[in-house]
Amino acid sequence: MRKLVYYVATTLDGFIASPDGGDPSGSEFFPITDDLIKFIVTNYPETLPAPAREAMGLSAPGEHFDTVLEGRSSYELGVAAGLSDAYPHLRHLVFSTMLTSVGPGVELVSERGLERVRELKSEDGKDLWLAGGGTLAHSLLPEIDRLVLKVNRSIIGSGIPLFNGPFAFHDYQPTSEVLLDSGVRVLVYDRVSS
């Protein structure tokens, strides 16, 4: 069975974006460093958006993922940058109760989000990448099998939380850690089986 993997950058205090919800990539608290790019290209090249993949000459299929899931706000960041499908090399699903349409080749999931994820996990293929945001991550928490957190060395005090929702206990155990020279720690946690 495929896994749902929440692969995302976070601050030390657990935020994935600033309070305004804007694109945090390359911000002061999420710098894009050479060692981080090298790590992503080596380990998760499919998580780079199409323009970055093209600029780097990357065309191989995903190492880990063949599907990306994201919430409305995350999707709209790409649309604002002129990309109605930032990941055409992946099957792309957007979860939103507010949107009425998405770009060509993108599937809109407006209801039964958990059920849709369970259907996807039962299909053949590579793992599913949950790209964000925090509200979607919280709603899909019962189905998240793995966390891959790019923990930056910054604290911002407030913003969009890694999981944005009411109290809900879920148990994960650490399975690996990579420390990059820039100070980013890539932590992998797997769900503890019940």
C-alpha positions as CSV (number, residue, x, y, z in Angstrom):
1,M,0.0,0.0,0.0
2,R,1.2,3.5,-0.8
3,K,2.1,5.9,1.9
4,L,1.0,9.5,2.4
5,V,4.1,11.5,3.2
6,Y,4.0,15.0,4.5
7,Y,7.2,16.5,3.0
8,V,7.6,20.1,4.0
9,A,9.9,22.8,5.3
10,T,9.2,24.1,8.8
11,T,10.7,26.5,11.3
12,L,12.0,25.4,14.7
13,D,8.7,26.6,16.2
14,G,6.6,24.6,13.8
15,F,5.5,27.1,11.1
16,I,5.4,26.4,7.3
17,A,4.7,30.0,6.3
18,S,4.5,33.5,7.7
19,P,1.1,34.8,9.0
20,D,0.3,36.3,5.5
21,G,0.5,32.8,4.0
22,G,2.8,34.0,1.2
23,D,5.3,31.8,-0.6
24,P,8.0,31.2,2.1
25,S,10.6,29.7,-0.4
26,G,13.7,31.8,-0.3
27,S,12.6,34.0,2.6
28,E,14.9,34.9,5.4
29,F,13.5,32.1,7.5
30,F,13.6,29.5,4.6
31,P,16.7,30.3,2.7
32,I,17.4,28.3,-0.4
33,T,21.0,27.2,0.0
34,D,23.3,25.2,-2.3
35,D,23.4,22.2,0.0
36,L,19.6,22.2,0.3
37,I,19.2,22.3,-3.5
38,K,21.7,19.5,-3.8
39,F,19.8,17.4,-1.2
40,I,16.5,17.9,-2.9
41,V,17.9,17.2,-6.4
42,T,19.6,14.0,-5.1
43,N,16.7,12.7,-2.9
44,Y,13.4,14.3,-3.9
45,P,13.8,15.8,-7.4
46,E,10.1,15.3,-8.2
47,T,9.2,17.8,-5.5
48,L,10.7,20.7,-7.5
49,P,8.2,22.6,-9.7
50,A,8.4,22.2,-13.4
51,P,10.3,25.5,-14.2
52,A,13.0,24.5,-11.7
53,R,13.2,21.0,-13.1
54,E,13.5,22.3,-16.6
55,A,16.2,24.8,-15.6
56,M,18.2,22.0,-13.9
57,G,17.7,19.6,-16.8
58,L,15.7,17.1,-14.6
59,S,13.3,14.9,-16.5
60,A,13.4,11.6,-14.7
61,P,10.3,10.3,-13.0
62,G,9.9,10.7,-9.3
63,E,12.2,8.8,-6.9
64,H,9.6,8.6,-4.1
65,F,6.3,10.2,-5.3
66,D,4.1,10.0,-8.4
67,T,1.3,12.1,-6.9
68,V,1.1,15.5,-5.1
69,L,-1.7,16.7,-2.9
70,E,-2.1,20.3,-1.8
71,G,-4.6,22.6,-0.3
72,R,-6.1,25.7,-1.8
73,S,-3.6,28.3,-0.4
74,S,-0.6,26.2,-1.5
75,Y,-2.1,25.7,-5.0
76,E,-2.9,29.4,-5.3
77,L,0.7,30.3,-4.7
78,G,1.6,28.5,-7.9
79,V,-1.3,30.0,-9.8
80,A,-0.1,33.5,-8.7
81,A,3.3,32.6,-10.2
82,G,1.6,31.7,-13.5
83,L,1.5,27.9,-13.0
84,S,-1.9,26.4,-13.0
85,D,-0.1,23.0,-12.6
86,A,3.3,23.5,-11.0
87,Y,3.9,19.7,-11.0
88,P,2.8,18.4,-14.4
89,H,5.2,15.5,-14.0
90,L,3.0,14.2,-11.1
91,R,-0.6,13.4,-10.7
92,H,-1.9,16.5,-9.0
93,L,-4.8,16.9,-6.6
94,V,-6.0,20.1,-5.0
95,F,-8.2,19.8,-1.9
96,S,-10.6,22.8,-1.5
97,T,-14.2,23.5,-0.6
98,M,-13.9,27.0,-2.0
99,L,-12.4,26.5,-5.4
100,T,-14.8,25.7,-8.3
101,S,-12.1,24.9,-10.9
102,V,-8.4,24.2,-11.2
103,G,-6.0,24.0,-14.1
104,P,-6.0,21.3,-16.8
105,G,-4.7,18.0,-15.6
106,V,-5.3,18.9,-12.0
107,E,-8.0,17.1,-10.0
108,L,-10.2,19.1,-7.6
109,V,-11.3,17.3,-4.4
110,S,-14.0,19.3,-2.8
111,E,-15.5,16.7,-0.4
112,R,-14.6,13.4,1.1
113,G,-10.9,14.2,1.4
114,L,-10.0,11.4,3.7
115,E,-11.9,8.9,1.6
116,R,-10.2,10.1,-1.6
117,V,-6.8,9.7,0.1
118,R,-7.6,6.2,1.2
119,E,-8.6,5.4,-2.4
120,L,-5.3,6.8,-3.7
121,K,-3.3,4.8,-1.1
122,S,-4.9,1.6,-2.2
123,E,-3.9,2.1,-5.8
124,D,-0.6,0.8,-7.3
125,G,2.2,3.3,-7.6
126,K,4.7,5.3,-5.7
127,D,3.9,7.2,-2.5
128,L,1.7,10.3,-2.2
129,W,3.3,13.7,-1.4
130,L,1.4,16.0,0.8
131,A,2.9,19.4,-0.1
132,G,0.8,21.6,2.2
133,G,-0.8,23.4,3.8
134,G,-1.3,23.1,7.5
135,T,-5.1,22.9,7.5
136,L,-5.1,20.1,4.9
137,A,-2.3,18.3,6.7
138,H,-4.4,18.4,9.9
139,S,-7.5,17.1,8.1
140,L,-5.5,14.2,6.6
141,L,-3.5,13.5,9.8
142,P,-5.2,10.1,10.3
143,E,-3.8,9.0,6.9
144,I,-0.3,10.5,7.1
145,D,2.2,7.6,7.3
146,R,5.5,9.5,7.2
147,L,6.7,13.0,8.0
148,V,9.8,14.4,6.1
149,L,10.5,17.7,7.8
150,K,13.1,20.1,6.5
151,V,13.6,21.9,9.8
152,N,15.2,25.3,9.4
153,R,17.2,27.0,12.1
154,S,14.7,29.9,12.4
155,I,12.0,30.9,14.8
156,I,9.2,33.2,13.6
157,G,6.8,33.3,16.5
158,S,3.6,33.0,14.4
159,G,2.4,31.9,11.0
160,I,0.8,28.9,9.3
161,P,1.3,25.9,11.6
162,L,2.6,22.6,10.4
163,F,-0.7,21.2,11.5
164,N,-3.5,23.7,11.7
165,G,-6.5,22.4,13.7
166,P,-7.8,21.2,17.0
167,F,-6.0,19.0,19.4
168,A,-5.4,15.4,18.1
169,F,-2.8,13.0,19.3
170,H,-0.8,11.0,16.8
171,D,2.4,9.1,17.5
172,Y,5.4,9.0,15.2
173,Q,8.9,7.7,15.7
174,P,12.1,9.1,14.3
175,T,13.7,6.9,11.6
176,S,16.5,9.1,10.1
177,E,18.1,12.5,10.2
178,V,20.4,14.4,7.8
179,L,22.1,17.6,9.0
180,L,23.1,19.9,6.1
181,D,26.0,22.4,6.4
182,S,23.5,25.3,6.2
183,G,21.9,24.1,9.4
184,V,18.8,22.5,7.9
185,R,18.0,19.2,9.5
186,V,15.9,16.8,7.5
187,L,14.0,14.6,9.9
188,V,12.0,11.5,8.9
189,Y,9.3,10.1,11.2
190,D,7.1,7.1,10.6
191,R,3.7,6.6,12.2
192,V,3.8,4.2,15.2
193,S,1.5,1.3,14.3
194,S,-1.4,0.8,16.7
